[in-house]
Amino acid sequence: MRSELRSARRALSPEARRAAARALADSALALPELTGAHTVAAYVSVGAEPGTRELLDALRAAGKRVLLPLLLPDNDLDWALYEGPESLAETAHAGKMRLLEPCGPPLGPEAVTGADAVLLPGLAVDRRGMRLGRGGGSYDRVLARLERAGAHPALVVLLYDEEVVARVPEEPHDHPVRAVATPSGVVRF
């Protein structure tokens, strides 16, 4: 399933990706979970993922504190503040993809527990709100950390429209999300 979803993403034209990123930012910004948030944990999209750059800048312009991940060697995530496009640097991770990460000081893996909303990457979400991630386990660790801390931020996945599917495989450690934002709107669970 992951392979098919990745192939469909790669098949999108650059123009379609740009249009989807603009529409996705509009959909996500309409969410009360984001408009009412003080701190939003987000991510910088890579490759053919639904684009997040416009959304990040809009959140920051709206006065939100935006946390972005720093990938650790064990695939866990640390966090740092997003201070605008100039605060990002491309980082090469051994044996992994190159990521745009914030240059500011790391705040620690626990920083995410103070977020009011967490924007999650994924490949699909099913009609029950179960998310299919990319398979690295980074966000599974984040969700487990939130649970251990008793933190209950709004969990929102950013996807293309066709990635809201009937059913995804589910593991015992998986957590349902509250909503998915797509270029055409929001689906709640």
Short mmCIF file of the C-alpha atoms (twelve columns), coordinates in Angstrom:
data_MODEL
# 
_entry.id   MODEL 
# 
loop_
_atom_site.group_PDB 
_atom_site.id 
_atom_site.type_symbol 
_atom_site.label_atom_id 
_atom_site.label_alt_id 
_atom_site.label_comp_id 
_atom_site.label_asym_id 
_atom_site.label_seq_id 
_atom_site.Cartn_x 
_atom_site.Cartn_y 
_atom_site.Cartn_z 
_atom_site.pdbx_PDB_model_num 
ATOM 1   C CA . MET A 1   0.000   0.000  0.000   1 
ATOM 2   C CA . ARG A 2   2.824   2.416  0.842   1 
ATOM 3   C CA . SER A 3   4.487   1.736  -2.510  1 
ATOM 4   C CA . GLU A 4   1.280   2.448  -4.438  1 
ATOM 5   C CA . LEU A 5   0.621   5.654  -2.522  1 
ATOM 6   C CA . ARG A 6   4.186   6.898  -3.059  1 
ATOM 7   C CA . SER A 7   3.945   6.137  -6.791  1 
ATOM 8   C CA . ALA A 8   0.693   8.090  -7.072  1 
ATOM 9   C CA . ARG A 9   2.341   11.064 -5.360  1 
ATOM 10  C CA . ARG A 10  5.348   10.968 -7.672  1 
ATOM 11  C CA . ALA A 11  2.996   10.924 -10.673 1 
ATOM 12  C CA . LEU A 12  1.580   14.356 -9.760  1 
ATOM 13  C CA . SER A 13  2.929   17.195 -11.862 1 
ATOM 14  C CA . PRO A 14  4.819   20.037 -10.172 1 
ATOM 15  C CA . GLU A 15  1.906   22.339 -11.067 1 
ATOM 16  C CA . ALA A 16  -0.599  19.992 -9.415  1 
ATOM 17  C CA . ARG A 17  1.581   19.816 -6.301  1 
ATOM 18  C CA . ARG A 18  1.837   23.619 -6.064  1 
ATOM 19  C CA . ALA A 19  -1.929  24.044 -6.483  1 
ATOM 20  C CA . ALA A 20  -2.556  21.338 -3.884  1 
ATOM 21  C CA . ALA A 21  -0.182  23.024 -1.421  1 
ATOM 22  C CA . ARG A 22  -2.042  26.348 -1.729  1 
ATOM 23  C CA . ALA A 23  -5.442  24.675 -1.289  1 
ATOM 24  C CA . LEU A 24  -4.157  22.525 1.577   1 
ATOM 25  C CA . ALA A 25  -2.924  25.606 3.441   1 
ATOM 26  C CA . ASP A 26  -6.376  27.192 3.067   1 
ATOM 27  C CA . SER A 27  -8.118  24.028 4.320   1 
ATOM 28  C CA . ALA A 28  -5.817  23.614 7.302   1 
ATOM 29  C CA . LEU A 29  -5.946  27.285 8.289   1 
ATOM 30  C CA . ALA A 30  -9.746  27.054 8.529   1 
ATOM 31  C CA . LEU A 31  -9.492  24.393 11.252  1 
ATOM 32  C CA . PRO A 32  -10.522 25.706 14.684  1 
ATOM 33  C CA . GLU A 33  -7.811  23.446 16.115  1 
ATOM 34  C CA . LEU A 34  -5.234  25.620 14.355  1 
ATOM 35  C CA . THR A 35  -6.894  29.017 14.647  1 
ATOM 36  C CA . GLY A 36  -7.189  28.536 18.415  1 
ATOM 37  C CA . ALA A 37  -3.724  27.048 18.884  1 
ATOM 38  C CA . HIS A 38  -0.861  28.926 20.493  1 
ATOM 39  C CA . THR A 39  1.758   26.278 19.598  1 
ATOM 40  C CA . VAL A 40  1.612   24.034 16.522  1 
ATOM 41  C CA . ALA A 41  4.051   21.179 15.927  1 
ATOM 42  C CA . ALA A 42  4.372   20.805 12.170  1 
ATOM 43  C CA . TYR A 43  6.884   19.561 9.592   1 
ATOM 44  C CA . VAL A 44  8.524   20.629 6.353   1 
ATOM 45  C CA . SER A 45  7.249   18.482 3.512   1 
ATOM 46  C CA . VAL A 46  9.760   16.584 1.399   1 
ATOM 47  C CA . GLY A 47  9.626   15.168 -2.099  1 
ATOM 48  C CA . ALA A 48  6.082   14.590 -3.339  1 
ATOM 49  C CA . GLU A 49  4.438   15.023 0.092   1 
ATOM 50  C CA . PRO A 50  1.602   17.539 0.217   1 
ATOM 51  C CA . GLY A 51  3.372   20.888 0.487   1 
ATOM 52  C CA . THR A 52  3.549   22.560 3.894   1 
ATOM 53  C CA . ARG A 53  5.713   25.637 3.305   1 
ATOM 54  C CA . GLU A 54  2.801   28.036 2.686   1 
ATOM 55  C CA . LEU A 55  1.009   26.674 5.727   1 
ATOM 56  C CA . LEU A 56  4.079   27.089 7.949   1 
ATOM 57  C CA . ASP A 57  4.495   30.705 6.895   1 
ATOM 58  C CA . ALA A 58  0.778   31.422 7.374   1 
ATOM 59  C CA . LEU A 59  0.805   29.898 10.864  1 
ATOM 60  C CA . ARG A 60  3.816   31.986 11.821  1 
ATOM 61  C CA . ALA A 61  2.248   35.139 10.312  1 
ATOM 62  C CA . ALA A 62  -0.844  34.448 12.446  1 
ATOM 63  C CA . GLY A 63  1.339   34.613 15.545  1 
ATOM 64  C CA . LYS A 64  1.538   30.890 16.203  1 
ATOM 65  C CA . ARG A 65  4.605   29.343 17.779  1 
ATOM 66  C CA . VAL A 66  5.603   26.710 15.218  1 
ATOM 67  C CA . LEU A 67  7.779   23.757 16.198  1 
ATOM 68  C CA . LEU A 68  9.549   21.737 13.506  1 
ATOM 69  C CA . PRO A 69  11.261  18.382 13.918  1 
ATOM 70  C CA . LEU A 70  14.931  17.565 13.936  1 
ATOM 71  C CA . LEU A 71  15.523  13.915 13.028  1 
ATOM 72  C CA . LEU A 72  17.696  12.118 15.573  1 
ATOM 73  C CA . PRO A 73  19.985  9.173  14.688  1 
ATOM 74  C CA . ASP A 74  17.507  6.670  16.197  1 
ATOM 75  C CA . ASN A 75  14.595  8.122  14.103  1 
ATOM 76  C CA . ASP A 76  13.111  9.889  17.129  1 
ATOM 77  C CA . LEU A 77  12.389  13.606 16.810  1 
ATOM 78  C CA . ASP A 78  13.721  16.629 18.639  1 
ATOM 79  C CA . TRP A 79  12.057  20.018 18.013  1 
ATOM 80  C CA . ALA A 80  13.131  23.591 17.285  1 
ATOM 81  C CA . LEU A 81  11.298  26.825 16.523  1 
ATOM 82  C CA . TYR A 82  10.470  27.815 12.967  1 
ATOM 83  C CA . GLU A 83  11.605  31.414 12.470  1 
ATOM 84  C CA . GLY A 84  10.812  31.670 8.750   1 
ATOM 85  C CA . PRO A 85  12.200  30.193 5.521   1 
ATOM 86  C CA . GLU A 86  15.683  31.592 6.182   1 
ATOM 87  C CA . SER A 87  15.840  29.582 9.429   1 
ATOM 88  C CA . LEU A 88  15.801  26.254 7.573   1 
ATOM 89  C CA . ALA A 89  18.859  24.351 6.433   1 
ATOM 90  C CA . GLU A 90  19.122  21.190 4.394   1 
ATOM 91  C CA . THR A 91  20.391  18.374 6.561   1 
ATOM 92  C CA . ALA A 92  21.742  15.070 5.271   1 
ATOM 93  C CA . HIS A 93  21.032  12.085 7.482   1 
ATOM 94  C CA . ALA A 94  23.181  8.991  6.950   1 
ATOM 95  C CA . GLY A 95  21.269  6.440  4.901   1 
ATOM 96  C CA . LYS A 96  18.138  8.586  4.906   1 
ATOM 97  C CA . MET A 97  16.652  11.453 2.947   1 
ATOM 98  C CA . ARG A 98  17.810  15.038 3.026   1 
ATOM 99  C CA . LEU A 99  15.492  17.171 5.137   1 
ATOM 100 C CA . LEU A 100 14.940  20.861 5.688   1 
ATOM 101 C CA . GLU A 101 15.307  21.398 9.423   1 
ATOM 102 C CA . PRO A 102 15.271  24.468 11.650  1 
ATOM 103 C CA . CYS A 103 18.669  25.919 12.563  1 
ATOM 104 C CA . GLY A 104 17.665  27.129 16.022  1 
ATOM 105 C CA . PRO A 105 18.591  25.437 19.280  1 
ATOM 106 C CA . PRO A 106 16.972  22.052 19.939  1 
ATOM 107 C CA . LEU A 107 14.191  22.201 22.521  1 
ATOM 108 C CA . GLY A 108 14.211  18.470 23.294  1 
ATOM 109 C CA . PRO A 109 11.927  15.612 22.249  1 
ATOM 110 C CA . GLU A 110 9.459   16.523 25.024  1 
ATOM 111 C CA . ALA A 111 8.804   19.990 23.524  1 
ATOM 112 C CA . VAL A 112 6.026   18.499 21.399  1 
ATOM 113 C CA . THR A 113 4.003   17.781 24.552  1 
ATOM 114 C CA . GLY A 114 3.336   21.522 24.853  1 
ATOM 115 C CA . ALA A 115 1.737   21.782 21.409  1 
ATOM 116 C CA . ASP A 116 -1.972  22.533 21.069  1 
ATOM 117 C CA . ALA A 117 -2.039  20.884 17.637  1 
ATOM 118 C CA . VAL A 118 0.284   18.417 15.920  1 
ATOM 119 C CA . LEU A 119 0.328   18.224 12.133  1 
ATOM 120 C CA . LEU A 120 1.323   14.737 11.085  1 
ATOM 121 C CA . PRO A 121 2.703   13.497 7.791   1 
ATOM 122 C CA . GLY A 122 1.286   10.302 6.426   1 
ATOM 123 C CA . LEU A 123 0.478   8.361  3.319   1 
ATOM 124 C CA . ALA A 124 -3.198  7.715  4.039   1 
ATOM 125 C CA . VAL A 125 -5.906  7.921  6.672   1 
ATOM 126 C CA . ASP A 126 -8.898  5.649  6.776   1 
ATOM 127 C CA . ARG A 127 -12.515 6.425  7.622   1 
ATOM 128 C CA . ARG A 128 -11.847 5.502  11.270  1 
ATOM 129 C CA . GLY A 129 -9.100  8.123  11.567  1 
ATOM 130 C CA . MET A 130 -6.272  5.584  11.547  1 
ATOM 131 C CA . ARG A 131 -3.112  6.931  9.896   1 
ATOM 132 C CA . LEU A 132 -0.687  5.043  7.679   1 
ATOM 133 C CA . GLY A 133 2.732   6.636  8.135   1 
ATOM 134 C CA . ARG A 134 5.824   6.361  5.997   1 
ATOM 135 C CA . GLY A 135 7.137   3.423  8.005   1 
ATOM 136 C CA . GLY A 136 10.070  4.961  9.888   1 
ATOM 137 C CA . GLY A 137 8.334   5.109  13.261  1 
ATOM 138 C CA . SER A 138 9.301   8.718  14.077  1 
ATOM 139 C CA . TYR A 139 5.750   9.906  14.544  1 
ATOM 140 C CA . ASP A 140 4.722   6.704  16.314  1 
ATOM 141 C CA . ARG A 141 7.294   7.741  18.928  1 
ATOM 142 C CA . VAL A 142 5.861   11.249 19.043  1 
ATOM 143 C CA . LEU A 143 2.333   9.914  19.563  1 
ATOM 144 C CA . ALA A 144 3.521   7.556  22.299  1 
ATOM 145 C CA . ARG A 145 5.363   10.471 23.981  1 
ATOM 146 C CA . LEU A 146 2.182   12.555 23.924  1 
ATOM 147 C CA . GLU A 147 0.217   9.703  25.457  1 
ATOM 148 C CA . ARG A 148 2.797   9.130  28.234  1 
ATOM 149 C CA . ALA A 149 2.748   12.844 29.058  1 
ATOM 150 C CA . GLY A 150 -1.054  12.944 29.197  1 
ATOM 151 C CA . ALA A 151 -0.987  15.568 26.435  1 
ATOM 152 C CA . HIS A 152 -3.992  15.726 24.118  1 
ATOM 153 C CA . PRO A 153 -3.224  18.066 21.228  1 
ATOM 154 C CA . ALA A 154 -5.401  18.004 18.142  1 
ATOM 155 C CA . LEU A 155 -3.863  15.466 15.753  1 
ATOM 156 C CA . VAL A 156 -4.302  16.466 12.116  1 
ATOM 157 C CA . VAL A 157 -2.866  14.676 9.069   1 
ATOM 158 C CA . LEU A 158 -2.118  16.572 5.843   1 
ATOM 159 C CA . LEU A 159 -2.890  14.532 2.714   1 
ATOM 160 C CA . TYR A 160 -3.978  14.658 -0.903  1 
ATOM 161 C CA . ASP A 161 -7.706  14.066 -1.442  1 
ATOM 162 C CA . GLU A 162 -7.383  10.521 -2.764  1 
ATOM 163 C CA . GLU A 163 -5.373  9.443  0.297   1 
ATOM 164 C CA . VAL A 164 -8.451  9.323  2.525   1 
ATOM 165 C CA . VAL A 165 -9.227  5.634  2.035   1 
ATOM 166 C CA . ALA A 166 -11.606 2.965  3.309   1 
ATOM 167 C CA . ARG A 167 -9.092  1.116  5.484   1 
ATOM 168 C CA . VAL A 168 -5.378  1.091  6.324   1 
ATOM 169 C CA . PRO A 169 -3.468  -1.619 8.195   1 
ATOM 170 C CA . GLU A 170 -3.453  -1.000 11.929  1 
ATOM 171 C CA . GLU A 171 -0.910  -1.953 14.589  1 
ATOM 172 C CA . PRO A 172 -1.540  -2.020 18.359  1 
ATOM 173 C CA . HIS A 173 0.607   1.121  18.838  1 
ATOM 174 C CA . ASP A 174 -1.336  3.195  16.279  1 
ATOM 175 C CA . HIS A 175 -3.393  6.180  17.443  1 
ATOM 176 C CA . PRO A 176 -6.405  7.651  15.628  1 
ATOM 177 C CA . VAL A 177 -6.286  11.263 14.501  1 
ATOM 178 C CA . ARG A 178 -8.964  13.914 14.918  1 
ATOM 179 C CA . ALA A 179 -9.001  15.231 11.362  1 
ATOM 180 C CA . VAL A 180 -7.358  15.177 7.972   1 
ATOM 181 C CA . ALA A 181 -6.892  18.310 5.892   1 
ATOM 182 C CA . THR A 182 -6.776  17.854 2.126   1 
ATOM 183 C CA . PRO A 183 -6.752  20.371 -0.727  1 
ATOM 184 C CA . SER A 184 -10.539 20.065 -1.062  1 
ATOM 185 C CA . GLY A 185 -11.375 20.370 2.628   1 
ATOM 186 C CA . VAL A 186 -11.392 18.735 6.024   1 
ATOM 187 C CA . VAL A 187 -12.591 15.287 7.086   1 
ATOM 188 C CA . ARG A 188 -13.249 14.767 10.804  1 
ATOM 189 C CA . PHE A 189 -13.250 11.532 12.743  1 
# 
